[in-house]
Amino acid sequence: MRAFLRACAWVVCTLLTLPFLGPCRGETAGPDTAAFADSVIFMPLHVYIDPGGQPLAAYQVELSDSSASSIIVGIEGGEHPAFRSPPYHDPKALRGNRIALAAFSTARDLPRTRSRVATVHLMAKAAITPVFEPVLSVAATRDGTRIKASVRCEFGDAQ
Amino acid sequence: MTDHHDIRDADLEAPATLLADLRSLYGAPREVPAEVDDTIRRAVWRHFAATPRARIVRYLFPLAAAAAAAAILAILPLSRESIPGDIDGNGEVDILDAFALARRMEATEKIEGGWDMNADGLVDEVDVDLIAAVAVALW
């Protein structure tokens, strides 16, 4: 009888412990990718910078999805040869919804007008449109002089 | 009610005879000639200039001040680049720091050893990449 009661106690204790064996609370592992599994779309987010006639040699842009409805899955370079390589970014930003992009070029030929400097590839919930508000931290000319430039994001065709 | 202050002020009035006696005793104050002043001043200077303390003040104080100024000037550049990778010394690391180092490398300018981010004895593109990585890092 005593052995039976001990076994029952073990079973009850085990059942009571089960709910606490989940993921650690307070972890910042980024958005839950499982939540995107139902119906997702992939869309490019193009980042444009207009240096206002000045040669754009360096830039740093910060992007974040305030709707938290998308995940960054890839980074691509821009259209101008000076910024064709993918910009510097933190690999931790992938699978998150916040990223800082930066690039520079020491080439002679630099964009002076509105140009796509990078493309961010997103995986997003089909029902919600992500909201990205870019912030241009810095833009500079060939000699490192800071310039006033404008930044804008535009979504490409979703797949 | 009596005003005591008025009574006291009236009592302070000295008699005219007392004032006349005092004047006759001491007379009017005499002025000290400028030559006497100069002589006394020189004598005092000679006396105190000969002491060791005066020599310290006279010669060592300017030297100490110059040394302090030199030390401040030497420390200033170090404090400006206290953040690793802050090439332009503006207090933050951004892509312009990486760009500044890349431009100097391209121009084959003399590059300071303090910019060797990975401490491999070389300042090269790896260091530029490391500064750029710091600039875009998500903390």
Interface residues (C-beta under 8 A of the other chain):
Chain A: A57 A58 Y59 Q60 Y88 H89 D90 K92 A93 G96 R98 I99 A100 L101 A102 A103 F104 T106 S137 V138 A140 D143 G144 R146
Chain B: D88 D94 I95 L96 A98 F99 A100 A102 R103 E106 D129 A132 A133 A135 V136 A137 L138
